[in-house]
Amino acid sequence: MRIRPNLAVLAALFCLAAADDPADRLHNPAQEARARSLFRETRCLVCQGESIDDSDAPLATDLRRVIRQQVATGASDSRVRAFLVGRYGDFVLFRPPLDWDNALLWTGPFLVALGGFAWLGFRHRRLWHAADNKELSAAEQARLALLLKASDNLTPDLSSKNAAGLTER
């Protein structure tokens, strides 16, 4: 029972240790809020699935420092984004701009889904029509008749079980 409070304290200490250095934070709360907003929009190039706000990678720490420096000098959010894109490419943004350079990035998932639905529709239609138009040949009909006759011989007769004293309960 005493282990849970200890684990909670350890988890809290770990979270505090993983947080960035408070000395790096901007003194102006409005600028710090702008910087944090930019952190959440910027992809960590090491982790790739996390923002630099969530990442503990050294590159993410450096990017946070660069963004804070630019915000402190008075750069607008769009100028900071342009700086990051100029240095690292559109991939650094979680929401890259829609332009011809990355049109496939934006339309790719829809094209893949559309192609998948078209393929499924074509395949379903082909299988449906193949099942409708296919009739058994004379040899297949004879073989089916033999199989049905053989299965009738294998099915036990319940009346003979009852006559032998094997009644169902």
Order of alpha helices (4+ residues) and beta strands (2+ residues): alpha-alpha-alpha-alpha-alpha-alpha-alpha
